[in-house]
Amino acid sequence: NPPISTTRLSSDVPGKSGHPSVKDSPVTRTQATILSAGIKEFKAYAESRDPQELLKDLNEYFSIATDGILEYGGYIDKISGDAVIGVFRNSPFQKNHTIRAIRCAMSIKKTLEQASQKGNQLLARAGFGISSGVVLSGPILSQEGKETAFIGESFKEASSLNMMAGPGEIIISKDVYQTIENLVSIEPLPPRETMQRTESWENFRLLH
């Protein structure tokens, strides 16, 4: 992976009352792997459940997914609807961000499958998309204070791959596969057009 480069924000960002403004804050440009998890056919599942039961099922899914991302050294970027987005980067103490993201997805998948046998069928519907690329990160202001924001095309790609995945499937991008091709068994998928791009790219279903 290329070395991490750091730039500075060129201007102040006004903060809310009581919050310090973000001035000359570091913006980091580095390679990262993005994991996008989501529930397949979530709308149909939600319509067939009592709201309280649905929230209970969702909370169990969110707990397993976020715990898995944190366990493998990832950062929870966001939870939106039924989607959980994790970011994996290298640090002085944790290397191989792509391998960690793959192992994380497999671990979450296994845990969800086992937990679904206790009655929460929502857990058996999760699919995963994993991509990698250059990501910009830096501080932004929120109601809680400063938080880290991530920006990069890999987030859109991971989301698109997640949409392609069926229940229990892990779909990885070509860049991810080229990084770990000696460590995994895959099934190539035909190129397809996506909502975010006019061109198509190669994708792979992770088997082992």
Summary of the structure (lengths in Angstrom):
residues: 208
radius of gyration: 18.1
end to end distance: 24.2
largest distance: 53.3
contacts: 646
relative contact order: 0.17
helix: 34%
strand: 33%
